[in-house]
Amino acid sequence: MTSVLVVEDDRAIQELLAFSLTQAGYKVTQALSAEIAMESIKRELPDVIVLDWMLPQMSGLALAKLLRADRRTRSLPIIMVTARGDEPDKLAGLEHGADDYLTKPFSPKELLARIKAVLRRRSPEDAGDPLRVGTVQLDPVRYRVTIQDQEIILGPTEFKLLQFFLANPDRVFSRDQVLDRVWGDHRFLELRTVDVYIRRLRAALRNRGVDGLIETVRGVGYRCAPEALG
């Protein structure tokens, strides 16, 4: 499930955003200040941050700058939200690391659309869109995988692996990259763990007549090979 950290000091706005995001299928963590947000990020990296500019003590702008300066968080998608809608303010937000900028007031639907757009650019597997390669279809919202319209049951890790590869067809990923993207930031696993779960995923697909979709690239890692499905 895609996770969103909402950093907003106005409780009413925070609750509204959290409710809308939860209804849309996101896992939501809330923070009333930049300091609380940093503690949350230390524990677990979210997939995207919705960040208010005007926060007590440390501003959202200052937090965005800190996140971009840290190797661990520099690629974390950030959507800045603020009542400051002048062009110089928008430019300042974008120049300090925001991927997108929303001016208050805005509708929850607009925020959801911006989040999806940012995730498509940064991590397409987290955007929540249905995916299809050949006869293999995956619906992340309904948590359902079908092959030729017949449902296939996968464990949660195998599901995430398949979602990741279907969202990035033809791209080769090392085992370390797969660990980072599928298991996340806080993982203490050996690289061979990837091989174990790839074997399980392949076996599940093979039982439904799909062979060769996840290809081993010798000496490098793995890739999704759409041509294997004809």
Protein Blocks (a to p, Z undefined) as FASTA:
>chain_A
ZZdddddfblklmmmmmmmmmmnopacdddfbfklmmmmmmmoccfbdcddfbdghiafk
lmmmmmmmpmklmmgccddddfblcfklmmmmmmnopabdcdddddfklmmmmmmmmmmm
mmmmlnopacdehjbccdfklopadeehiacdddfklmmmmmmmmmmghiacdfklmmmm
mnombdcddfklmmmmmmmmmmmmmmnopahklccdehilpcddfklnZZ
